[in-house]
Amino acid sequence: MDTEVLIVGGGLSGLTAAWQLSKLGIPYRIVEARPRMGGRILSLTKHGTDYDLGPSWIWQGQPHVAELLNVLGLSKFSQPVEGTTLYQLQSGQIQPHQGLSPMAGALRIQGGSAALTNALSNSLMSNNNLYPEHVVTKIMTTNHGVQLQINNGDKTFEWQAKAAALAIPPRLAAKLNYSPGLPNPLKQALQKLPTWMAAHAKVVTLFDKPFWKEQGLSGTALSQVGPLVEIHDASPNDGGPYALFGFVGYPANARSQIGEAELVNKVKQQLVSIFGSAADNPIDVVIQDWSTEPFTADEEDLNAPAGHPEYGLAMQAQNEWADRLYFISTETNQDHGGLIEGAIDRATQFAHEFNKSR
Ligand SMILES: Cc1cc2nc3c(=O)[nH]c(=O)nc-3n(C[C@H](O)[C@H](O)[C@H](O)COP(=O)(O)OP(=O)(O)OC[C@H]3O[C@@H](n4cnc5c(N)ncnc54)[C@H](O)[C@@H]3O)c2cc1C
């Protein structure tokens, strides 16, 4: 055996599982397809500051992320919502939004969400068992566990372990090659779990000044016009460059037809129409379209689910796969599925469950 647990995917679930296994003294390796760890957690690093291109928010009442931040020595701050929130009507007219900002009460991680995955990766680095640019293509059972077929760009090879923990979106897990094949009901259950936020694109715009604050605005704006349908302050807690980010309202297929340059132009025009000429000339505009990322989104994910899907995987691997194959991405968590909290909760639960079964 090459190790005891092969963790497939180095996003938050995979890194948390590794961190917990390492505390329990259980040998593991993380096999990650991308050149970087973090998965859907990604920061744009500009001018020495990090801006979230994936998740931004955590909330009170999420004990697992609160505890992990505490142990890793990371802090959090409140999403800025003071000031007037704006509403752009279909006619283009701008009016103040009545009621609380939709993100009142949300918290952000100091240094950006990637501070969390970076801290986990850094604490695991000395074990020399993180393998970026390693794509898992096939999983087989052996007499004593599993064998994974892996491609690292140069060659295809196999690693063996007692178990594999799939910390990848369930729809991507369903598409891997298995020998023997996964039971159909399990495969269908995996396919039914949409990859949270995979259909979405985020645009981050950087500015020299927080001109919205100077006008008594919160930076939050809701729009019926688009391209951005929801805009928020994305500035760091302590100084500039200052930032606004927005979710693009056009569906994935429409985005691919428009192209990035035109989308950037439309975003700039929209920001000026909402916030005035002060929004002209951002220092930078960056688009992160998650629907075009093959290690996040499956074809079925191109259309976003109408609301927050029902998450959790009631059916676990059985028969030949029992105690050999675990599904641990955030979507497999019932209570906080899709969220940062769900990834940490599920991965932690897996590590303890695996430890008990040894
Ligand atoms: C735009 C956006 C906004 C979001 N906003 C929020 C928010 O505000 N709050 C919140 O709580 N959550 C939010 N989320 C969700 C949050 O990002 C996820 O819950 C979390 O990052 C999931 O972590 P994970 O490890 O389960 O999956 P992932 O981060 O998807 O990690 C899976 C990893 O597996 C790798 N992989 C895939 N296939 C293979 C393969 N065959 N071989 C090897 N490796 C493979 C991938 O490269 C990836 O690194 C948001 C997500 C997005 C995209």
Ligand as a Chemical Component Dictionary entry (heavy atoms), coordinates in Angstrom:
data_LIG
# 
_chem_comp.id                   LIG 
_chem_comp.type                 NON-POLYMER 
_chem_comp.pdbx_formal_charge   0 
_chem_comp.three_letter_code    LIG 
# 
loop_
_chem_comp_atom.comp_id 
_chem_comp_atom.atom_id 
_chem_comp_atom.alt_atom_id 
_chem_comp_atom.type_symbol 
_chem_comp_atom.charge 
_chem_comp_atom.model_Cartn_x 
_chem_comp_atom.model_Cartn_y 
_chem_comp_atom.model_Cartn_z 
_chem_comp_atom.pdbx_ordinal 
LIG C1  C1  C 0 -18.949 31.766 -6.687  1  
LIG C2  C2  C 0 -19.122 30.968 -5.415  2  
LIG C3  C3  C 0 -19.617 31.576 -4.280  3  
LIG C4  C4  C 0 -19.788 30.845 -3.112  4  
LIG N1  N1  N 0 -20.195 31.502 -1.979  5  
LIG C5  C5  C 0 -20.224 30.851 -0.809  6  
LIG C6  C6  C 0 -20.406 31.575 0.416   7  
LIG O1  O1  O 0 -20.518 32.811 0.425   8  
LIG N2  N2  N 0 -20.426 30.861 1.574   9  
LIG C7  C7  C 0 -20.263 29.499 1.608   10 
LIG O2  O2  O 0 -20.308 28.916 2.696   11 
LIG N3  N3  N 0 -20.034 28.794 0.462   12 
LIG C8  C8  C 0 -20.004 29.437 -0.724  13 
LIG N4  N4  N 0 -19.673 28.749 -1.867  14 
LIG C9  C9  C 0 -19.468 27.281 -1.792  15 
LIG C10 C10 C 0 -18.069 26.897 -1.273  16 
LIG O3  O3  O 0 -17.104 27.403 -2.137  17 
LIG C11 C11 C 0 -17.988 25.367 -1.189  18 
LIG O4  O4  O 0 -18.887 24.920 -0.195  19 
LIG C12 C12 C 0 -16.622 24.779 -0.814  20 
LIG O5  O5  O 0 -15.555 25.508 -1.335  21 
LIG C13 C13 C 0 -16.602 23.313 -1.292  22 
LIG O6  O6  O 0 -15.408 22.676 -0.959  23 
LIG P1  P1  P 0 -15.170 21.158 -1.395  24 
LIG O7  O7  O 0 -13.802 20.813 -0.970  25 
LIG O8  O8  O 0 -16.289 20.316 -0.930  26 
LIG O9  O9  O 0 -15.268 21.151 -3.011  27 
LIG P2  P2  P 0 -14.316 21.868 -4.065  28 
LIG O10 O10 O 0 -13.850 23.169 -3.547  29 
LIG O11 O11 O 0 -15.055 21.866 -5.350  30 
LIG O12 O12 O 0 -13.043 20.903 -4.164  31 
LIG C14 C14 C 0 -12.999 19.788 -5.001  32 
LIG C15 C15 C 0 -11.561 19.611 -5.470  33 
LIG O13 O13 O 0 -11.482 18.382 -6.221  34 
LIG C16 C16 C 0 -10.624 18.579 -7.332  35 
LIG N5  N5  N 0 -10.954 17.558 -8.334  36 
LIG C17 C17 C 0 -12.079 17.442 -9.105  37 
LIG N6  N6  N 0 -12.008 16.339 -9.883  38 
LIG C18 C18 C 0 -10.829 15.722 -9.601  39 
LIG C19 C19 C 0 -10.183 14.536 -10.082 40 
LIG N7  N7  N 0 -10.760 13.740 -11.004 41 
LIG N8  N8  N 0 -8.962  14.217 -9.579  42 
LIG C20 C20 C 0 -8.369  14.990 -8.630  43 
LIG N9  N9  N 0 -8.942  16.124 -8.150  44 
LIG C21 C21 C 0 -10.153 16.486 -8.616  45 
LIG C22 C22 C 0 -10.939 20.000 -7.766  46 
LIG O14 O14 O 0 -9.915  20.560 -8.546  47 
LIG C23 C23 C 0 -11.115 20.713 -6.418  48 
LIG O15 O15 O 0 -9.911  21.261 -5.940  49 
LIG C24 C24 C 0 -19.485 29.447 -3.066  50 
LIG C25 C25 C 0 -18.973 28.837 -4.222  51 
LIG C26 C26 C 0 -18.788 29.584 -5.383  52 
LIG C27 C27 C 0 -18.213 28.909 -6.608  53 
# 
loop_
_chem_comp_bond.comp_id 
_chem_comp_bond.atom_id_1 
_chem_comp_bond.atom_id_2 
_chem_comp_bond.value_order 
_chem_comp_bond.pdbx_ordinal 
LIG C1  C2  SING 1  
LIG C2  C3  SING 2  
LIG C2  C26 DOUB 3  
LIG C3  C4  DOUB 4  
LIG C4  N1  SING 5  
LIG C4  C24 SING 6  
LIG N1  C5  DOUB 7  
LIG C5  C6  SING 8  
LIG C5  C8  SING 9  
LIG C6  O1  DOUB 10 
LIG C6  N2  SING 11 
LIG N2  C7  SING 12 
LIG C7  O2  DOUB 13 
LIG C7  N3  SING 14 
LIG N3  C8  DOUB 15 
LIG C8  N4  SING 16 
LIG N4  C9  SING 17 
LIG N4  C24 SING 18 
LIG C9  C10 SING 19 
LIG C10 O3  SING 20 
LIG C10 C11 SING 21 
LIG C11 O4  SING 22 
LIG C11 C12 SING 23 
LIG C12 O5  SING 24 
LIG C12 C13 SING 25 
LIG C13 O6  SING 26 
LIG O6  P1  SING 27 
LIG P1  O7  DOUB 28 
LIG P1  O8  SING 29 
LIG P1  O9  SING 30 
LIG O9  P2  SING 31 
LIG P2  O10 DOUB 32 
LIG P2  O11 SING 33 
LIG P2  O12 SING 34 
LIG O12 C14 SING 35 
LIG C14 C15 SING 36 
LIG C15 O13 SING 37 
LIG C15 C23 SING 38 
LIG O13 C16 SING 39 
LIG C16 N5  SING 40 
LIG C16 C22 SING 41 
LIG N5  C17 SING 42 
LIG N5  C21 SING 43 
LIG C17 N6  DOUB 44 
LIG N6  C18 SING 45 
LIG C18 C19 SING 46 
LIG C18 C21 DOUB 47 
LIG C19 N7  SING 48 
LIG C19 N8  DOUB 49 
LIG N8  C20 SING 50 
LIG C20 N9  DOUB 51 
LIG N9  C21 SING 52 
LIG C22 O14 SING 53 
LIG C22 C23 SING 54 
LIG C23 O15 SING 55 
LIG C24 C25 DOUB 56 
LIG C25 C26 SING 57 
LIG C26 C27 SING 58 
# 
